Amino acid sequence: MNALALALLAIEARVRDAVVEQIEKASRAYGGYLAAVLASGGITDGNALNSRADLHQALLMLLNAAQRNVSDQIRAAYTAAVQIARNALVDELSDLGHETGTDLGNLGSTLTALLLDVENSFGRARIEIQNGIAQAFDGVAGDNDQVTTVRQLAVNAALTRAATRLRMRSVATVSTSVHQASRDAQTAMLRNYATIHGYATVSKRWRVTSDNPCGMCKALHGTVVGVTDEFNRNANSGTGKLRPVYLDLQGPPRHPNCRCQIELVVS
Ligand SMILES: [Zn+2]
């Protein structure tokens, strides 16, 4: 693995940890509110639990705060990865004897799409948490002390499940942000390069770094296209199904957790 790939993985790991911590913090805090409300009694069913204004407010407040923080983290990760990828490409072109500007120009709409992913993930989480805890509450019948304890556990487990799904979706967005950033920086730089130097001298080649790539990446491996062209969206050598492309296929990642890279080829 080269220096760029390692640097991207380091950003990804750091931001992933920060994002996970935010979500777990919010989940723990909401679990505390839930426990207090359940312990105080008087809740008749799951719907009544969700209708508690104080609980509802707490959930919105905690999710909104976490969402803002996760969005900031994604934005920072994207920006950092763009800078690193740009610098790596400037060096790579320079090593090939091609000086190029460092101006990134238009990076496209990836960051907007990523922030929308975050918004959607948190919106879904809110619904999953509310539905999950209502179902968990209603799934335990009766109203003695023992039932209250069992219900408490069931509600907590439902909250944890919803938080886990949010965490998984957010971690996937972190991964996408870092690797799409690298691709966007390369795309923008190569577009500038092609404008300045003309098209034919440098092209880009898809390269897998994983020992066990998926069928799509395996099929893309070694294929060469012009620096401003897309790779083949339909390439697939495996039996796995062809996944949709996120935005475009100017370069990796082909899918979440794709570790492929492009390398420049001088013709
Ligand atoms: Zn790949």
Residues whose N, C-alpha, C, O or C-beta is under 5 A from the ligand:
A	BS01	ZN	C217 R254 C258 R259 C260
